Amino acid sequence: MITKGKLASEGIRDICAKLSALSDTTRMRIIEALVNDTDDVGVCVGGLVEALGIDQPKISHHLAALRSAGLVTSERCGRHIFYRPAWQYSSGGHFLAGQRPGRAAFKMDGLSIVLDFDEAVR
């Protein structure tokens, strides 16, 4: 007999959206750059273009997907928009900040995901 799981349909959709966003190599490189950023301001698109060697339209496209999935936040400062990992700034405690540079963790409806870029195979 199959019983109803703990996760509601909305929770499952949210998890799938986040995992789908993380399944792209370029998006993971963007997340890695944001996680390793030591500035309190965040990283602008130009900084990501320079750091990753990817053109601006492609970076902007991937940032939009990450923002839509709730994985990054953005803040306008003059002509620039700065991006940060969303889980470091969530007031609801839904996301957990990484314990050190190069590591990030988030928890959704009982599912924990840890991204450890120091241990990742490149």
Secondary structure, 3 states (H helix, E strand, C coil): CCCCCCCCHHHHHHHHHHHHHHCCHHHHHHHHHHHHCCCCCCEEHHHHHHHHCCCHHHHHHHHHHHHHCCCEEEEEECCEEEEEEHHHCCCCCCEECCCCCCEEEEEECCEEEEEECCCCCC
